[in-house]
Amino acid sequence: MKLYIIVAWISALLAVVMMVLGTISLIMQNNLLRVRHEANFFVVASSFLLLAILCVLARQGCCCKKD
């Protein structure tokens, strides 16, 4: 069960990093990490956020199933 929380925190942290990189790229009008469009950062960030939500819900589902 602790693995779900660890994966959720890591994916949420990666999502925040991607959002920050996308914002910096948008403000500076610069290609960070050779990514041409800022939207790509936010698409990746949303995927990581969905993974974090899935891990939290899976952990809650597993804990409730034990009762």
N, C-alpha and C positions, 0 to 999 in steps of 0.2 A: 504494500500500500504506500510505503514511503517513496517508492520509485515514481508513482504517479505525481506526487507533489514535486519531486525533484525535476522531472521532465516538464511539468507545468511552469515552474519558476524559470527554468532555462529557456523555454520557448517564449515566455512572456518577456524575458530580458532581451532576447534576440529581436523580438518584435519592436521593443522600444528603441533598440540600437538602429534598426532599419528605418524607423520613423524619423529619428534624429538625422540619419544620413540623408534621407529624402528631403527633409527640410533644409539642411545645409546645402544640398545640391540645388534646390529650388532657389534659395536666396543668393547663392554665389554664381548661379548660371554656369556651373562647372560640372564636368563629367567625373563623378567620384566612382572609383572602382571600375572604370570604363563602362558605366551604365549610362545610356544616352537619355533615357526618359525618367523623370522623377517618379512617375506613377509606378514603375517597376518596384521601387523600394516599398511603396505602400501596399502593393499586391502581395509581396512576400511577407510584410508585417501582418497583414490580415490573416494569412495562412498560419503564421506562428501563433497569433492570438486565438484562432479557432482550435489549434492543437492544445493550447493551454486550457481553454474552456472544456474541451473534450476530456482531458486528463482529470480535471477537477470533478467533472460530472461522473466519470468512470469510477473515481475513488469513492464518491458519495454513494454510487450505486452498489459498489462492492461492500461498503460498510453497512448499508441498510439491508442488504441481502443476508448478512450474518444473523441479524436479529430474528 
